[in-house]
Amino acid sequence: MKDIINKKRALDIISRFHSSKVMIVGDVMIDQFIWGKVSRISPEAPVPVVKVTSESLLLGGCANVLNNVFSMGGKVAVSGIVGSDNMGIWLVDKLEKMNIDTAGIIVEHGRPTIVKTRVVAHSQQVVRFDREDKRPVSRDSLQKIIEYVDSMKDSLGAVVISDYNKGVFSEELVNGIKGITSERGILLCIDPKQSDFSLYRGSDLITPNHQEMERALGMELETTDDITKGGRTLIKRFDFGALLVTRGEEGMSLFENDGSVTHIPTVARNVFDVTGAGDTVIGVFALCAAAGATFKEASALANHAAGITVGKVGTAPVYQNELKKYYEQASPS
């Protein structure tokens, strides 16, 4: 991304991560991975028999966005819902061990902590099963989330709402948070799952992927020209400050409300797993913007971070030293 950001500027932004704070709000999850090997097919049904070799629990959903900001060396806060179960206890304990305030984690009785379990054999996902309750969270929980964001407003550079369509996101939530961020000049970034983008109207940044953009427009986008026309339509229709479309192997496209469009090619060399790549993009973008980067600069840095994460298996964060290494090896221009 030499034409967007040079080595000196990139390293300067990264050096300010430690003093920049991002609040993550949304659907908190746990990603459970069961790792194993397959050597035969079951005699009971035409399915592989996985010999389990190890298991791991990782922060998922909006907690994976948090993990990316944390791994980049940024200050981070989080608010979301867990159940009164062992997985909820594990998640709170994990955050406490990371020295992250857990006052924004609300326990809802009768609701399970969201867990996505993936069985992986020979670096390939065999099956995934989910434990979740997608009903809207209670009004009391919603109000507690908004109050927690308000209590942290003096220290925040950006707020990310990570909408996984699992019950936390609502128009009331986004309007309540928007009232706080707009008053304080805090950047509001949203990773959308709803097809009706009017719910996100007036946000500073929205980060749909290609398919989410198509659903919002109600049409297929087959070419870069189609993406360009569609992006300009959405940013004008819903008064977004910017629209960052993630396009897989085609990279990203950034639309800003001044009419500028920037197409950013992918830098990924090896793609093993795209799980959580969108979380990396919005988390790193928000942290960069909180550290003083322009939207174009933040997009370039987030693009490089995404290129690193897709080269890993599973829900894996990107670390600050990995991003710094790329720019330290780049030419000065």
Summary of the structure (lengths in Angstrom):
residues: 333
radius of gyration: 19.6
end to end distance: 10.4
largest distance: 63.3
contacts: 1152
relative contact order: 0.17
helix: 40%
strand: 27%
